[in-house]
Amino acid sequence: MNFKPNRPLALAGQALAATVLIVAAAAVQAQAAYPAKPVKIVVPYPPGGAVDQVTRRIAQKLTEQTGQSFFVENKAGATGTIGAMQVARSPGDGYTLLANDTTYSILPQVFKKLPWDYAQDLVPVAGFNFAPTAVVVAANSPFKTLGDMVAYSQAHPGKLNYGTGGAGTMPHFATVALEGASGLKATHVPFKGAGEATLALLGGTIDFQIASTPGVMGQVRGGKVRLLAVSGEQRLKALPNVPTFAQAGAPGYKVVNFTGLWAPKGTPEAVLETLRKEVVKAMASADVQAFADDLGAVPGVVSGPAFADKLKADAQLWEAVAAKVGVEKQ
C-alpha cells in the first residue's frame, strides 16, 4: 500500500510553520530594535530624593543614546512597594522598569508578605552611581562632629531625633546600623519621603538625618546643611573637609547606597543585555561621571548576576540589622 500525503494538510502545516517563523523573526527584530517606543521608569518615591535625581539623569542620558524617550514616573507609597508592584505586574517587554536603591534589599525585613514574588517577579538589571551615606545636620546645628552628637545623645536620652522617608527605608536601617557602630541613641521620626525629611531638618523639626550624598548636595552647596561624616574608604573629592566614618570614630560603619534598575520577569535576555550595555555606556560618559562626582558619588556599574549577588549580600546585612532592633513586620 502506497501512502499518499494529504496535500491540504501538508500545505496547512507548511503555512503554520511559516507563520511561526515569521512571528519568531518579528520578535527577534523587535528585541534587536529595542527600544522602539518610550520607556517608563517608575521611581517608587516622591520627587526630590536621591533615587529620583539620579534616575532622571540616567533617563536623560539613555534618551540621548538610544533616540527613544526614557521618562520617569513617580509612584510613591508604602516604602516603595506600590511602585514596585506596578512594575512587577507590567508586561515583561522592557518598556516599564523600576528604579530603586538599597531599600529594595530591606523590603523582606519590613513586610510579612509583599504584593509580588520578591524572588521571581522583578529581574535585577544593573546597579550604578554608588553613593556614600552621610550624617546630615542643619547649618545652625550645635553639633560640629559625629562625636559631639553621640555624646549628647548618651547624656540626654530621648532628646535627639532623626528623620527618614519612612519606617523600613534605607536611611532608617542605615541609622540603626550607625547606632550599633557608634553608640548613638536617637528617636526615629518617619516622613513621606526623603525630600520631606530634609525639609524637616532645615525647619528644625528633626536634629539630623542619614542620607545618600546625591540627595543633599544641593543643600550642602547652598550652605543650608553640614555633613558630619560620610561612608567609604576615602574622603570625597566633592567634600574634602568631611571625614569618613572611620575618621569620625565609627570605623565599623560601611553602608553605601546605590541606584539600580529592575525589569519585570519574562523580559527577553536580549532586551536586558541592551539595557545593561546602555547603562554602562551612560555611566562611562564624561558628563555623567561629572554629575556623579558633583553629587559625591562613584559612577560605577554592577550588572546582571553580579548585581543579583550584591542584592543578596545587602539583604543579609539588613536581616542582621532587623534582628538587632526587633523590627515588627507590617
N, C-alpha and C positions, 0 to 999 in steps of 0.2 A: 504494500500500500504506500503510495507516494503522498507525503504531506505537503499540502499547498497552503502557504500562509494566507490569512485573511487580510487582503490588501487594505480595506478601510481601517482595520485595527492597527495595522503596521503604520499607515500614514498618520493616524491619530497619535501613536506612540512617538513617532518622529517629531510631530508638532509639539507634543508635550515636552520632549527633551529639548527642543529648540527654545521653547518658552522659558524653561528652567535656566538654560544657558544665558538667555537674554537678561533675565531678572538678576542672575548672579553677576553678569558683566556690568549691569547698571549699578548694582550695589557696590562693586569694586570701584567703578568710576566715581560714584558719589563719595566714597570714602577718600579716594585719591584727590578729589576736588575740595575736600573739607578745608575750611568752612565755605559752604556755598550760600549761606544766609547768615543773618545776625546771630550772635551767640550771647545768651544771657548768663551773667554770673551773679548768683544770689549771695549777698552778704547778709548773714542772719543777725545783724546788729544794726543799731541806728547809725545814721551818717555821722562822720566826725572822728570815729575811733581809728586805731591803728590799722585794723583789718580793712576798713573802708578806704582809708587813704592809699594804702599800698595796692589794694586790688584795683582801684581806679587808675593808678599809674600804669600798672601792668596791662589792664584792659586797653588803655590808650596805646601802649606800645604794640600789643597784639593786633590792634586795628591797623596801625601803620604797616606792620609786617605782612599781614595777610590780605589787606584790602577789603576785609569784611568787618562790620561793626561788632566789637565786643563791648557790651554795656553792663552796668551794674544795676541791680535791683535790690534795695534794702528790704528785708523781710524779718523784722526784729521780733523777739519774744521768747520766753521760756528758755533762757540760757542758750539761745541759738538753735533750739530743736525745731521751731516752727519752720524756719527757712530750710534747715537740713531735710526735714520731712518732705517739703515741697520738691526738693531736688531728687530725693530718693524715689519719689513717685512719678518722676518725669520720664519720658522715653529715653532709652539708652542710645542716643544718637549724637551726643557731643554738643548739642545746642542749648543745653541747660546744665550749668556747672555750679558747684558750691565752693565758696571761699571761706576759710576759717583759719583759726590759729591753734595754738596748743590746747585751747579749751576743748577741742574735739576729742582729745585723748582723755579728758576728765569726765565726759558725759556718763560713762558707765558707773562712775563713782557717785553720781548725783541722782540718777534716776533708777527706780526699780525696774521699770520697763520703758524702753524707748519706742516711739511710734513707727519705727522701721527696724530692720535687722541690721544691727551695728556691724556685724562681721561680714555681711554679704551685700547689702543694698547700695553702698557707696564705695567706689574704687579710688584709692589714692592715686593722684596723677603726679604731683610734684610739690615739694616744699621749697620755699625761697625767701629771700630777704630776712635773714636771721637777725633778730633784734634783741639786744640785751634788755633785761628788765632793770628798772631804776626805782629808787625810793625818791618820791617827789613831795616837796613841801612848798607852800606859798612863799613868795619872795620876802614877806614880812614875818615869816615864822621865826620863833626864838631858837629853833634847832639849827645849828650850824654843821653838825656832824651826825652820823648814824649813832655814834657812841653817846652823844648828848640825848638823843631821842630814846635810846634803850634805857639809859639811866633814869630819865624822867618817868618812863612807863613803869619801871620797877619801884620807884619811890612814891608814885601816885597811882595805885591800882584803880582801874576803871575810868581814868581821866583821858586817856589817849584813844582816839578813834581813827579809822581809815575807811575810805570808800572804794567800792568797785562797781562794775557794771552788773552785778547780781551775784547771789549765792551760787557757788559752784563754777564760777568763771575762772579763767586762768589767773587773773590778779588776786582773786580770793584765795585760791590754793597756794599761789606763789607767796602771799603774805603769811599764810600759815607756815609754809616751809621756812620763811625768814624768821618767824618766831622761834622755831626749833633750832635754827642755826645761830641765833644771836642773843636769845633771852628776852627779846622784845615781847611786850604784853599790850595788846590793843583790842578794841571792840570794833566789830565789823558793822558797817552801815551800807547796805546794798542800794544801788540805784538802777535805773532802767537801761543805762548804757555807760560805757567808759567816758564818753564825752560829757555826760551829765555829772559823773563823779568828779571830773576835772573842774567843771563849773562850781561844784560844791566846795572844792578845795580853794578855788580863787575867792569864793564868797565867805570863807571862814567856817563853813558848816562842819568840815572834817579837818583833821590835823595833817594827814598825809595820805598818799595812795602809792601803790606799786603799779607801774605802767610800763609798757614797752616804749623804748625811746621814740619811735615814729609818732606815737600818739601825743607826745608832749613837747616836741622840739620847737613848735611854733611858740608855745608859751615860754619856753626857756629863752629863745631869742628875743622875745618881747619883754623880758625881764619880769615876767609875772610869777614864775616858779623857779625853784632851785633844786638841783639834784644832789642827794647826799651820797649816793653810791650807785654803781652800775655793775651788772654781771659781765663775766668774760675774763679772759686771762690778762688782757691789757686794757689800758685806758683808750677811750675812743678818740679818733682824730678830731671829730667834731666837738668833743668835750674833754680837752686835755687836762682841765683842772679838777675833774670829778674822779675821785678814787674808785677803784674796783672794790667789790665787797670784801675781798681778801685784805686789801689795804685798809679798809674801814673797820675791820675787826670781825668779819663773818666769813672766814675762808671756806666754810663748807657750803656756802650758798652759790649754786651754779645754774640757776634757772635761766634759760634763753628762749625767747619766744620766736615764732616764725609765722609766716603766712603761707597757706597752701591751697591747692585746688583738688577737688574730688569730682568724679563723674558718676552718674547712675550705673548700676550693674547692667551688663549687656552692651555697653558702649564698645564698638569694634576696636580691636587692638590697633588697627591702622590709624584710627582717629586719636586714640590715646597717645600713640607714638608721635603723631603730628603735634599734639598739644605739648608734649614734653620737649620736643625739639624747638618749638616756638618759644616756650618759657626760657629754655637755656639760652637761646639767641637773644631774647629780650634782656635777661639779666647780665649778659656779656656786653651789651651795648654801653657805650661811654656815657650816654645821658642817664640811663637807668642806674648805672653804678654811681654816678654823681648824685642822683636822687637818693640812693641808699646811704651813701656817705653823709649826705646832708641831714638825714634822719637819724644818724648814729647807728646804722645797721650794717650788716655784712651781706653783700649781694651774691651769696652762693646759691646753689641749687642741689637738692636731693630728690631724685625722681624714681618712679617705678618701684621695684622690690626694696630698694634701699630706703625709700620714703616709708613704705609699709613697715619695715623693720624699726625705723625711728619711732613711728607711732606706737608700736608695741612697747618699746623701751620707755617711752614717755608714760604710757598707761601704767606700767609697773611702778614708776616713780610716784604718780598721783595716787595709786592704790595705797602705797605706803603712807602718804600724807593723810589720806582719808581715814586710814586706820588709826593714826595718831590722834586725830581730833574727833573721832567718832561721828563722822558725818551721817546724818539720817537721810536716807534716800527718799526722794519725793515720789 
